[in-house]
Amino acid sequence: MTLLLSVAACGSDEPEDEGPGTGATAETTAPDQRSTELVDPEGSSLGTAWLRDADDRTEIELDVSGLPEGLQDVSLFETADCESVNPEAPVIALPALSVLEDGTGALTTDVEDTALADLLEGEGLAVVITDATVDTEAGAGSDLPDSYLACGVFSE
């Protein structure tokens, strides 16, 4: 399946957050929107991710704090558990997340021609932020949890 991505500029309009998800599990905030708490491997909250149905696409928004400065990789994986992410099998690689010197960052992007229900079709969908300077290919066969910065899981 070929998916097209388009990046939207981050605005100052903050989405209404109905509260953080429990652990790294998604919470339903509206019929066409999901949110999940982004946590580090130790379970500390680093932000929130949202998925929103938007006509013929799904909007993805991230709002983070406490991450290392620089560009960080963001990917979506078909899994309902951050501990079982296969680093060699991302479903969708998203544009890089730019993290400022104070550790905060935001990203809004779209997965074109894909409805929210289609993204959530399998056992779950994990959004994973990894350090762009870590080569996950070098550790082929190793678990991603050793290198991810933040992860959150959306489920149907």
Sine and cosine of phi, psi and omega as CSV:
sin_phi,cos_phi,sin_psi,cos_psi,sin_omega,cos_omega
0.00,0.00,0.78,-0.62,0.03,-1.00
-0.99,-0.12,0.79,-0.62,0.02,-1.00
-0.88,-0.48,0.66,-0.75,0.03,-1.00
-0.97,-0.24,0.67,-0.75,0.03,-1.00
-0.92,-0.39,0.58,-0.81,0.16,-0.99
-0.70,-0.71,0.63,-0.78,-0.04,-1.00
-0.99,-0.16,0.74,-0.67,0.06,-1.00
-0.96,-0.27,0.53,-0.85,0.02,-1.00
-0.92,0.40,0.62,-0.79,0.03,-1.00
-0.98,0.21,0.82,-0.57,0.01,-1.00
-0.98,-0.22,-0.05,-1.00,0.00,-1.00
-1.00,-0.03,-0.08,1.00,0.03,-1.00
-0.96,0.29,0.90,-0.43,0.02,-1.00
-1.00,0.00,0.70,-0.71,0.04,-1.00
-0.95,0.33,0.45,-0.89,0.07,-1.00
-0.96,0.28,0.86,-0.50,0.02,-1.00
-0.99,-0.15,0.82,-0.57,-0.02,-1.00
-1.00,0.08,0.23,0.97,-0.01,-1.00
0.92,-0.40,0.39,-0.92,-0.03,-1.00
-0.94,0.33,0.46,-0.89,0.10,-1.00
-0.93,0.36,0.26,-0.97,0.03,-1.00
-1.00,0.09,0.83,-0.56,-0.07,-1.00
0.87,0.50,-0.80,-0.60,0.04,-1.00
-0.90,-0.43,0.56,0.83,-0.03,-1.00
-0.95,-0.30,0.60,-0.80,-0.07,-1.00
-0.93,0.36,0.41,-0.91,0.06,-1.00
-0.79,-0.61,0.64,-0.77,0.05,-1.00
-0.99,0.11,0.84,-0.54,-0.02,-1.00
-0.95,-0.31,-0.27,0.96,0.06,-1.00
-0.20,-0.98,0.30,-0.95,-0.02,-1.00
-0.83,0.56,-0.51,0.86,-0.05,-1.00
-0.91,-0.41,0.38,0.93,-0.02,-1.00
-0.58,-0.82,0.61,-0.79,0.09,-1.00
-0.76,-0.65,0.48,-0.88,0.11,-0.99
-0.71,-0.70,0.42,-0.91,0.07,-1.00
-0.55,-0.84,0.54,-0.84,0.06,-1.00
-0.98,0.20,0.69,-0.72,0.08,-1.00
-1.00,-0.09,0.83,-0.56,-0.04,-1.00
-0.82,-0.57,0.43,-0.90,0.08,-1.00
-1.00,0.08,0.07,-1.00,-0.03,-1.00
-0.86,0.52,-0.38,0.93,0.02,-1.00
-1.00,0.04,-0.11,0.99,0.02,-1.00
1.00,-0.09,0.09,1.00,0.03,-1.00
-0.98,0.21,0.67,-0.74,-0.01,-1.00
-0.95,0.30,0.76,-0.65,0.02,-1.00
-0.86,-0.51,0.01,1.00,0.01,-1.00
0.46,-0.89,-0.29,-0.96,-0.06,-1.00
-0.67,-0.74,0.55,-0.83,0.13,-0.99
-0.85,-0.52,0.59,-0.81,0.03,-1.00
-0.81,-0.59,0.58,-0.81,0.20,-0.98
-0.87,-0.49,0.74,-0.68,0.00,-1.00
-0.73,-0.68,0.74,-0.67,0.13,-0.99
-0.95,0.32,0.79,-0.62,-0.03,-1.00
-0.63,-0.77,1.00,0.05,-0.01,-1.00
0.84,0.54,-0.91,-0.42,-0.07,-1.00
-0.99,-0.15,0.43,0.90,-0.02,-1.00
-0.49,-0.87,0.16,-0.99,0.11,-0.99
-0.87,-0.49,0.79,-0.61,0.05,-1.00
-1.00,0.02,0.69,-0.72,0.05,-1.00
-0.87,-0.50,0.77,-0.64,0.01,-1.00
-0.76,-0.65,0.70,-0.71,0.06,-1.00
-0.84,-0.55,0.63,-0.78,0.09,-1.00
-0.69,-0.73,0.92,-0.40,-0.13,-0.99
-0.78,-0.62,0.33,-0.94,0.16,-0.99
-0.51,-0.86,0.42,-0.91,0.03,-1.00
1.00,0.09,0.27,0.96,0.02,-1.00
-0.98,-0.18,0.35,-0.94,0.06,-1.00
-0.91,0.41,0.58,-0.81,0.03,-1.00
-0.88,0.48,0.59,-0.81,0.09,-1.00
0.84,-0.54,-0.12,-0.99,0.04,-1.00
-0.99,0.10,0.76,-0.65,0.01,-1.00
-0.87,-0.49,0.63,-0.78,0.01,-1.00
-0.97,0.26,0.60,-0.80,0.05,-1.00
-0.76,-0.65,0.76,-0.65,0.01,-1.00
-0.63,-0.77,0.40,-0.92,0.11,-0.99
-0.95,-0.31,0.67,-0.75,0.00,-1.00
-0.77,-0.64,0.57,-0.82,0.09,-1.00
-0.99,0.16,1.00,-0.08,0.06,-1.00
-0.23,-0.97,0.44,-0.90,0.03,-1.00
-0.96,-0.27,0.26,0.96,-0.09,-1.00
-0.49,-0.87,0.84,-0.55,0.00,-1.00
-0.89,0.46,-0.43,0.90,-0.03,-1.00
-0.97,0.22,-0.23,0.97,-0.05,-1.00
-0.92,-0.40,0.39,0.92,0.02,-1.00
-0.95,0.31,0.76,-0.65,0.07,-1.00
-1.00,-0.05,0.94,-0.33,-0.08,-1.00
-0.88,0.47,-0.30,0.95,-0.02,-1.00
-1.00,-0.04,0.01,1.00,-0.10,-0.99
-0.75,-0.67,0.82,0.57,0.08,-1.00
-0.93,0.36,0.59,-0.80,0.07,-1.00
-0.97,0.24,-0.71,0.71,-0.02,-1.00
-0.61,-0.79,0.80,-0.60,0.15,-0.99
-1.00,-0.03,0.82,-0.57,-0.02,-1.00
-1.00,-0.08,0.23,-0.97,0.10,-1.00
-0.86,0.51,0.43,-0.90,-0.01,-1.00
-0.90,0.44,0.54,-0.84,0.06,-1.00
-1.00,-0.07,0.84,-0.54,0.02,-1.00
-1.00,0.01,0.89,-0.45,-0.01,-1.00
-0.97,-0.26,0.79,-0.61,-0.03,-1.00
-0.97,0.23,0.14,-0.99,-0.01,-1.00
-0.83,0.55,-0.53,0.85,-0.01,-1.00
-0.99,0.13,0.06,1.00,0.06,-1.00
1.00,0.02,0.07,1.00,0.00,-1.00
-0.99,-0.16,0.45,-0.89,0.05,-1.00
-0.31,-0.95,0.36,-0.93,0.03,-1.00
-0.57,-0.82,0.56,-0.83,0.03,-1.00
-0.58,-0.81,0.73,-0.68,0.16,-0.99
-0.78,-0.62,0.81,-0.59,-0.01,-1.00
-0.53,-0.85,0.20,-0.98,-0.01,-1.00
-0.85,-0.53,0.55,-0.83,0.24,-0.97
-0.97,-0.25,0.97,-0.25,-0.09,-1.00
-0.94,0.35,0.51,-0.86,0.08,-1.00
0.84,0.54,0.46,0.89,0.01,-1.00
-0.66,-0.75,0.87,-0.49,0.02,-1.00
-0.98,0.20,0.41,-0.91,0.02,-1.00
-0.82,0.57,-0.70,0.71,-0.01,-1.00
-0.86,0.51,-0.59,0.81,0.02,-1.00
-0.93,0.38,-0.62,0.79,0.04,-1.00
-0.91,0.40,-0.55,0.84,-0.07,-1.00
-1.00,-0.07,0.17,0.99,-0.13,-0.99
-0.87,0.49,-0.60,0.80,-0.09,-1.00
-0.99,0.11,-0.55,-0.83,-0.03,-1.00
-0.97,0.26,-0.27,0.96,0.00,-1.00
0.36,-0.93,0.11,-0.99,0.00,-1.00
-0.66,-0.75,0.86,-0.51,0.02,-1.00
-0.97,-0.24,0.71,-0.70,0.16,-0.99
-0.98,-0.19,0.81,-0.58,-0.11,-0.99
-0.81,-0.59,0.77,-0.64,0.08,-1.00
-0.96,-0.29,0.82,-0.57,0.01,-1.00
-0.84,-0.54,0.40,-0.92,0.05,-1.00
-0.93,0.36,0.87,-0.49,-0.05,-1.00
-0.89,0.45,-0.29,0.96,-0.01,-1.00
-1.00,0.03,-0.15,0.99,0.01,-1.00
-1.00,-0.02,0.78,-0.62,0.00,-1.00
-1.00,0.00,0.99,-0.15,0.01,-1.00
-0.95,0.32,-0.35,0.94,0.05,-1.00
-0.92,0.40,-0.56,0.83,-0.03,-1.00
-0.91,0.42,-0.46,0.89,-0.01,-1.00
-0.98,-0.20,0.61,0.79,-0.02,-1.00
-0.78,0.62,0.76,-0.65,-0.04,-1.00
1.00,-0.05,-0.25,0.97,0.03,-1.00
-1.00,0.08,0.28,-0.96,-0.02,-1.00
-0.99,0.13,0.62,-0.79,0.04,-1.00
-0.89,0.45,-0.57,0.82,-0.09,-1.00
-0.80,0.60,-0.36,0.93,0.04,-1.00
-0.95,0.32,-0.34,0.94,-0.09,-1.00
-0.84,-0.54,-0.11,0.99,-0.05,-1.00
-0.98,0.19,0.51,-0.86,0.03,-1.00
-1.00,-0.02,-0.64,0.77,0.00,-1.00
-0.43,-0.90,0.49,-0.87,-0.01,-1.00
-0.49,-0.87,0.56,-0.83,0.11,-0.99
-0.54,-0.84,0.51,-0.86,-0.08,-1.00
-0.89,-0.46,0.73,-0.68,0.13,-0.99
-0.96,-0.28,0.66,-0.75,0.10,-0.99
-0.71,-0.70,0.36,-0.93,-0.06,-1.00
-0.95,0.31,0.00,0.00,0.00,0.00
